[in-house]
Amino acid sequence: MKKVIFALLMLVLSAVASSAESWPPGLRFMTGPAGGNWAILGNILAEQWSAAGLPQTSNIAGGGVSNILNVHARRGDLGFSVTSLLGAALKGEADFKGRKVSNAVIMSNLYTQYTYFIMRRDFAEQNNIQSIEDIIANKPVIRFATLRPGTSSEFVVKVLFDKAWGLDYKKIFQVQYETYESGASLLIDNHLDCFAFSVGKAAPIISTIEDNIDIVLLSVGQEALDKLSEAYGTVTLEIEPGTYKALPEGAKPVKAVGDYTCIVVRKDLPESLVYELNKSIWENKSALAEKFPDMNELAKATALPERVPAHDGSVKFFGDL
């Protein structure tokens, strides 16, 4: 009997050792542009995973589109994106036309992602603009910036105008591409009239802008939001009064394009490794939220979306909760 138990124990230890040996020695984690929420959260998660004894994690600057392509091509192991972008990638649409993506899947949805259109209040009042629809109707000349092509920010701006109104945003605005920090500085210094980007619910970069100038958060009409949702599965989110100075308590909520920031991971990573990465995030959720409040939104009910595939390690982890 003792020999049988010993043999079973050795088999279990052998399986564990085999699993661990199959893990890569390090993880390449693709985040986002410098100064943005993804870069901040990426550093926090990389430090946590490395400290927990998981493969040493190094961060690489990236963007929502490029991260999916690089994960698929094994130029990275995991990275931030938004769920609708992965849906477009698997369909081979929008930024992914002619590119077959099959090795990228969801690890987990983390928190809601808002696309903000931030306009200087003086410019908005001079041109009677409170919404994107006002821009289309009034046709003012607008010095506009978003993040570079390949980011989720530029993707959402592009497909919003395309799917909702059949328009090319580059023909509506005087467009330039900036980082979060450079775009904020140009808006503050009156070298831009409007700056659009996608970020989480509590965005320090918006607070930084508001500390220097008065701004308006432009709304998006429900019809436009519905058309984009039909195309790529985005959702309608509302920026609640009190979140920013531009939207004080008692004001009307501002409707925005919504999605989820997610982690996209290589489908061919070991199931046990992805399980442990999820476990580390889940068990340290409170500590993560102290550093990055949006992580309070992580929930079992929304972690795995229905419309895009998830990694087997994630399915097992959230199924075990």
Residue pairs with C-beta under 8 A, 6 or more apart in sequence:
19 270
19 272
20 272
22 270
23 55
23 270
23 272
23 273
24 55
24 77
24 269
24 273
25 55
25 56
26 55
26 56
26 57
26 58
27 49
27 54
27 55
27 56
27 57
27 58
27 77
27 78
28 58
28 60
28 75
28 76
28 77
28 78
29 42
29 45
29 46
29 57
29 58
29 59
29 60
29 76
29 77
29 78
29 79
30 59
30 60
30 61
30 62
30 66
30 67
30 70
30 71
30 76
30 78
30 79
30 80
31 38
31 39
31 41
31 42
31 43
31 59
31 60
31 61
31 62
31 79
31 80
32 38
32 39
32 42
32 61
32 62
32 63
32 64
32 80
32 151
33 39
33 61
33 63
33 147
33 148
33 151
33 179
33 180
34 61
34 179
34 180
34 181
35 179
35 180
35 181
35 205
36 179
36 180
36 197
36 199
36 205
37 199
37 200
37 203
37 204
37 261
37 292
37 294
38 80
38 261
39 59
39 61
40 292
41 80
41 110
41 292
41 294
41 295
42 59
42 80
43 59
44 288
44 291
44 292
45 57
45 281
45 288
46 57
46 58
46 59
48 280
48 281
48 284
48 288
49 55
49 57
49 277
49 280
50 56
50 57
52 280
54 273
54 276
54 277
54 280
55 273
60 76
60 79
62 70
62 76
62 79
62 80
63 147
63 148
63 150
63 151
63 152
64 80
64 81
64 82
64 85
64 150
64 151
64 152
64 153
64 155
64 198
65 81
65 85
65 95
65 96
65 149
65 150
65 151
65 152
65 155
66 150
66 151
67 76
67 79
67 80
67 81
67 264
68 79
68 81
68 85
68 86
68 89
68 96
68 101
68 104
68 264
69 89
69 96
69 99
69 101
70 76
70 79
71 77
71 78
71 79
71 103
71 104
71 264
71 265
71 266
72 89
72 101
72 102
72 103
72 104
72 266
73 103
74 103
74 266
74 268
77 265
77 266
77 269
78 107
78 263
78 264
78 265
78 266
78 269
78 277
79 263
79 264
80 261
80 262
80 263
80 264
81 152
81 261
81 262
81 263
81 264
82 113
82 152
82 156
82 198
82 259
82 260
82 261
82 262
83 106
83 109
83 233
83 259
83 260
83 262
83 305
83 307
83 308
84 232
84 233
84 234
84 259
85 95
85 152
85 155
86 104
86 105
86 106
86 262
86 264
86 308
87 232
87 233
87 307
87 308
88 94
88 95
88 96
88 155
88 159
88 232
89 95
89 96
89 99
89 101
89 104
90 101
90 102
90 308
90 309
92 98
92 99
92 100
92 101
94 155
94 158
94 159
94 232
95 149
95 150
95 155
102 267
103 266
103 267
103 268
104 264
104 265
104 266
104 267
105 264
105 265
105 267
105 308
105 309
105 310
105 311
106 262
106 263
106 264
106 265
106 304
106 305
106 308
106 309
106 310
106 311
106 314
107 262
107 263
107 264
107 265
107 274
107 277
107 278
107 310
107 311
107 313
107 314
108 262
108 263
108 278
108 281
108 298
108 303
108 304
108 310
108 314
108 318
109 260
109 261
109 262
109 302
109 303
109 304
109 305
110 260
110 261
110 262
110 263
110 294
110 295
110 297
110 298
111 200
111 201
111 260
111 261
111 294
111 295
111 296
111 297
111 298
112 200
112 201
112 237
112 258
112 259
112 260
112 261
112 294
112 297
113 152
113 198
113 199
113 200
113 258
113 259
113 260
113 261
114 198
114 199
114 200
114 201
114 203
114 237
114 239
114 256
114 257
114 258
115 153
115 156
115 157
115 160
115 196
115 197
115 198
115 256
115 257
115 258
115 259
116 196
116 197
116 198
116 199
116 203
116 206
116 217
116 239
116 256
117 132
117 194
117 196
117 217
117 218
117 220
118 187
118 194
118 195
118 196
118 206
118 209
118 215
118 216
118 217
118 218
119 129
119 193
119 194
119 215
119 216
119 218
120 187
120 190
120 192
120 193
120 194
120 213
120 214
120 215
120 216
121 213
121 214
121 215
121 216
121 246
122 214
123 129
123 142
123 193
123 194
124 130
124 216
124 218
127 134
127 138
127 140
128 134
128 138
129 135
129 138
129 140
129 216
129 218
130 216
130 218
130 219
131 218
131 219
131 220
131 221
132 160
132 218
132 219
132 220
132 221
132 224
133 220
133 221
133 224
134 218
135 142
135 172
135 218
136 165
136 167
136 172
141 174
142 172
142 173
142 174
142 193
142 194
143 173
143 174
143 176
143 191
143 192
143 193
143 194
144 169
144 173
144 174
144 175
144 176
144 192
144 193
144 194
144 195
144 196
145 175
145 176
145 177
145 178
145 183
145 186
145 187
145 192
145 194
145 195
145 196
146 153
146 154
146 157
146 175
146 177
146 178
146 183
146 195
146 196
146 197
147 153
147 154
147 177
147 178
147 179
147 180
147 183
147 197
148 154
148 177
148 178
149 177
151 198
152 198
152 259
153 196
153 197
153 198
154 177
156 198
156 234
156 257
156 259
157 169
157 196
158 169
159 228
159 231
159 232
160 169
160 220
160 224
160 228
160 257
161 167
161 168
161 169
161 172
162 168
163 227
163 228
163 230
163 231
163 232
164 223
164 224
164 225
164 227
164 228
165 224
169 175
173 194
176 192
178 186
178 195
180 197
180 199
180 205
181 205
183 192
183 195
183 197
184 195
184 205
184 208
184 209
186 192
186 195
187 193
187 194
187 195
187 209
187 213
187 215
188 209
188 212
188 213
194 218
195 209
197 205
198 257
198 259
199 205
199 206
200 261
200 294
201 243
201 294
201 297
202 243
202 293
202 294
206 215
206 244
207 244
209 215
210 244
210 245
210 246
214 246
215 246
216 246
217 239
217 244
217 246
217 247
217 254
217 256
218 254
219 254
219 255
219 256
220 255
220 256
220 257
221 255
222 236
222 255
225 234
225 236
225 255
225 257
226 236
228 234
228 257
229 235
229 236
233 307
234 257
234 258
234 259
235 258
235 259
236 255
236 256
236 257
236 258
237 255
237 256
237 257
237 258
238 253
238 254
238 255
238 256
239 247
239 253
239 254
239 255
239 256
240 247
240 253
241 247
241 248
241 249
241 250
241 251
241 252
241 253
242 248
242 249
247 253
247 254
260 302
260 305
261 294
262 305
265 274
265 277
265 311
265 314
267 309
267 311
269 311
269 313
270 313
271 311
271 312
271 313
271 316
272 313
273 313
274 311
274 312
274 313
274 314
274 317
275 313
275 314
275 316
275 317
276 313
277 313
278 313
278 314
278 317
278 318
279 317
281 288
281 298
282 298
282 317
282 321
285 295
285 296
285 298
288 295
289 295
289 296
300 318
300 321
303 314
303 318
304 310
304 314
304 315
304 318
